[in-house]
C-alpha cells in the first residue's frame, strides 16, 4: 500500500483542477500546467481535493500510484507558489550577471560563458555571486539549475565552483610537505 499515493492532494486557494480522461489540468495564479497519467491509475476531483487510486493490484499500478499523486501535488504547488533553486558562486573572480535573456558567467575560463535561459524559467542574479532559478515546472527548474552548475562543479580542495545554496561540499586535505 502506497503511503504517498493514499494521501489526497489538497488544492491551495486560487487553484482549480479539471480531469478529462487521464489528463489533469491545473490553473492557478502563476499559470496553467497539465499532466497525463498512465492507464494504471484513476484520478478524480472532489471539490478542492484530488485523489489518485490504482486500478488493480499489479506492481505497475502500485508504482504509478505514488508517482502520479506526487506529479499532481507538484502541479498544484507549481501553479500556486512556483519552484525555486538558488545557486552560489564561490571562487576568485567568479561572477554572474543577467544581460537580457542570457546569463553571463565568469568562471575562470579564458572566455565568459553565455547561458541562454529557456522559455518557462526565469533566472535572476541579485548579487554577482548568487543565481536564482524560478518557474512553475519543478523538473525544468531543476534541469536549468543543474545545467548552470555543470559549467563549474565545486571542487573538493578549495570549494571553488557553482553549488546549490546549502549544499555541503566534502573537503579534502591538500598534499603535505
N, C-alpha and C positions, 0 to 999 in steps of 0.2 A: 504494500500500500504506500503510495507516494505521499510523503509528509508535505511536500511543497504543493503538489497537484491538488490536494483536497482543500487547501485554503482558498476561499473566494477572493477575487480581486475587487476591492472597494474603489470606485471611481472618485477622484477628487472633485470638488465643486468646479463647475465650468467645463467639465469633460463629458462628452456624450459618446456612447458606443452603439454601433449597429452591426448586426451579424446577418450576412447573406450567404447561405451555404456554409462553406468553410472559411470565409473571409471575414475578418473583424476589422472594422474601420473606426478609428477614434479621432474625434475632433476636439481641440482644446484651444486655449489662448495662444499657444506657440505655433500651432499648425495642425496638419492632418497626417496621420500615419495609418498604414494598413498592414495586416499580417494574414497570410493564407496558411491555415493549419492543415495537417495531413488528415486522411480519412479515418485515422485510428482514434480520434477524439471528437467529442461533441461539445460545442461552445454555445452557451446560452446567456442572454442578458435578462436580468430581472430587476428593474428599477435602476439603481446605481451600483449593482453588484454583477460581476461577470464570473460565471463558473465554468470550469473545464472538467469534463468527465471522460474516462476512457471507454472505448467501445470494445467490450470483451475483456479477456484476461490474458491476452497474448503478451509476450515480452515486449514487442514493438509498441503495443498500445500503452503499456506502462511506462516505457521510455519517453514516448511522445507526450504523455500526460503532464509530467512535471515541466518539461521543456516548453510546451505550449502555454502553460499557465505563466511561466516566467516571461515569455515573449509578450503576452497580453499585459502583464504588470509593467513591463518596460515601455510598452506603448503608452500606457496611462501616465507614467512618470515623465516620459519624453514630451508629450503634448501639453502637460501642465507645468512642469518645472524645467525640463531640459536636462542635459547631461553636461558635465564639465570635467576636464582634465587639466591639471596645472603642471607645467614643466619648469625646471630651474636650470640655468646655465651656470656652470662654475668652471673657472679657468681664467688665466690672464688673457685679456683681450677678447674673450668670448662675449658676443653681443647679439641681440636680436632686435629687429625693428620692422614695422609694417610699412610697405610702400604700395598703396592701392590694394590690390588683391594678392600681393606677393609678400611672403615673409623673407626678409633678408637676414641671413645668419652669417656672422663672422666667427669661424670655429677653428682658427689656427691653420687653415689651409692656405695655399698661395692665392686663392680666389675666394670671393664670397659665394655662399650657397643661396640660390634663389629658389624658394619653395612655393609653388603655386597652390593656393588654397582652393580645394574643390568646392563645388556647389553644395549647399546644405549645411556647411560648417562655417563658423566664424572664429577667426584666430585674432587675438589681440596681444600686444606686447606693452603692458602698462609700465614696466621698467625694462631697462636694457638686458637684465638677467632673468626676466620672467616671461613665459609664454602661456597664454590661456587658450584652450581649445574648447568651444562650446557648440552644442547642436541638439536636435531632438532625437537623433538616431544614435543609440549607445554604441553600436558596432562601428559606425562611421567615425564617431568622435575618437574612439579608442584606436582605430586604424590610422587616422591622421596623426594623433599624438605619437604612435609607435613609429610612423614614417619620419617624423621630425627627429625623434630620439635616435633613430638608426643612423643619422648623419654623423654623430659622435657619441657613442655609448660611454658611460662613465667607466674610467679605468681604475683598477684596484690600488694603485700606488699613491697617487695624489688625489684621486677622486674627481679629476677633471672630466668634463663632458656634459651631456644633457641628461638629466634624471627627472623622474616624476617627483612632485613635491611630497615629502615624507618618506621617500624610498631610502632604504638602508643600503649603503654600498659597503660590501665586505672589503676591508682594507688589508693589504699585505705589507709586510716589513721589507724594506729595501735591502740591497746587499750590504754585507758587513766588511769592514776593512781588516 
